[in-house]
Amino acid sequence: MSCLNLQNLGDSELPYLVTFDPPHTPEHTLVKWRTSHSVPSVAASKASRELHQIQGKRGIWFCGAYQGYGFHANGLKAGVVAADSMLRRSCSIRDNPKHMVPTWPETGARLVVARFFKSFIQTGCIILLEEGGTIFTFQGTERKCSLKVSLRVHSTQFYWKVSTQADIGLADAFIQGDFSFVDKNEGLLNLIMIFIANRDLKASVRTSRKERAWWTPLLLTAALSSAKYFIRHVSNRNTLTQARRNISCHYDLSNELFSLFLDETMTYSCAIFKSEDEDLKDAQLRKIFLLIRKAKISKEHHILEIGFGWGSFAVEVVKQTGCKYTGITLSEQQLEYAQLKVEQAGLQDQITLLLCDYRQIPNKDKYDRIISCEMLEHIGHDFIGKFFTCCESSLAEDGLLVLQFISIPDERYDSHRHSTDFMREYIFPGGGLNAPSQVTSVMAAASRLCVEHLENIGIHYYQTLKCWRRNFFKNQSQIRALGFDDKFIRTWEYYFDYCAAGLKTCTIGDYQIVFSRPGNVATFGDPYNDTMPSAY
């Protein structure tokens, strides 16, 4: 009734106030009318009694306030009765969701987060949907990023964690279930990509970045927590004893766990795809074969692999070339798995696997080739010079060193190594990314080795991560059966999407670099038959 009256008011420049039962009569009243519910008649009563005879016939159900006394409650009651009959089960009325009632500290945290998003989001759009209906929208004006993502905030702890722990707090809030996404497939990926786009826009103001101390994050309220996490990261530096603990935290979780999302070769590094829908195993084998060709391995060679994973490269390189192979790892579970794989392949006489740190490689042998595929990330800034010194002392004079490592842009390397993040806190303690120029400069200072060939295959890593993520969630019931809970599942979801966002935006790379000593005519003397292969 009120809607009908409002619709008949027409357009006007002056606003109208429509009120029911005011405590006193307002001044300047324009219109006043009285409404009332209809009085049931004999005819209406008769129709109501006969309604059951046609209710549900031909799939038509009637419900409305007219089935009672015209009140809203009668319409609600009639709707429930109709729903019960249609569904053939008892239905109940859901309560309206209650609005969040944050404490005073949480209210302050929400204000801090809202102000930060308002100033930080210059491109893209982030929408926060609170339980109860409150909505916050943060829309950038720059056109660099067109992504839009909606978050469902389930707990006020979301604001507290983000305001006091910044990016690590955001990860923790997701892991604990304090928020989720409307788009469950790509919501998290898109959120991180929006953050990356805005970070890069802010990065143009280089002076502010240089003036900010290591303990001062973009959210100043998170400074104390950032310092705490950085100190914890420093305490995880890869000494001889701590390095084994750090590796075990990730790689000794369960061989069966890794088998549920990796391909059949159990290769845990960037693959090289020929097409978007290519099988992951084929793409991983292509990467392995490319490394073998870049290293120019032949039958008479003795090669060393630092960080052999689950043994996929070891088996393939010996099958392909007939060479002698030695591999080292710090993971006991990887060693056990790889030894069984070697035995099944019947290659025990040519393959030696050791539980050994790169700093403890026996000096009695010189290796013709040294391969290390995505192990450099586990060394840490303080020890990368030592790593290259060990490679120099273990490599034969005409030997080659082939590295594959995940990289960060040179301009972000200093801020990266003087801080910590989700990956180092939750996934790879003691780890860290390296920049291309930093790797080559440390190499030059620690050895006589120089770059012969360099190639970035990072464009293939996003597709690799998509395959791992798809396999992981396809097998999540089996992962839970291994004893891993929902928090673990969400941690790894964050891990996959966190990495995928950096790789999809090309702000993280993956380099393959071939090193050799000057004057290596024996390996590079023929320009017609010794050309370096490429992934492209």
PyMOL commands that set and color helices and strands:
alter all, ss='L'
color gray80, all
select helices_A, chain A and resi 2-7+42-53+57-59+65-67+72-87+104-120+157-175+187-202+206-211+220-235+240-251+255-259+280-294+312-321+332-345+358-360+376-378+381-394+410-417+422-427+436-446+458-474+476-481+486-504+521-524
alter helices_A, ss='H'
color red, helices_A
select strands_A, chain A and resi 125-130+135-139+148-153+179-181+302-306+324-329+351-355+367-373+395-407+450-456+509-516
alter strands_A, ss='S'
color yellow, strands_A
deselect
rebuild
show_as cartoon
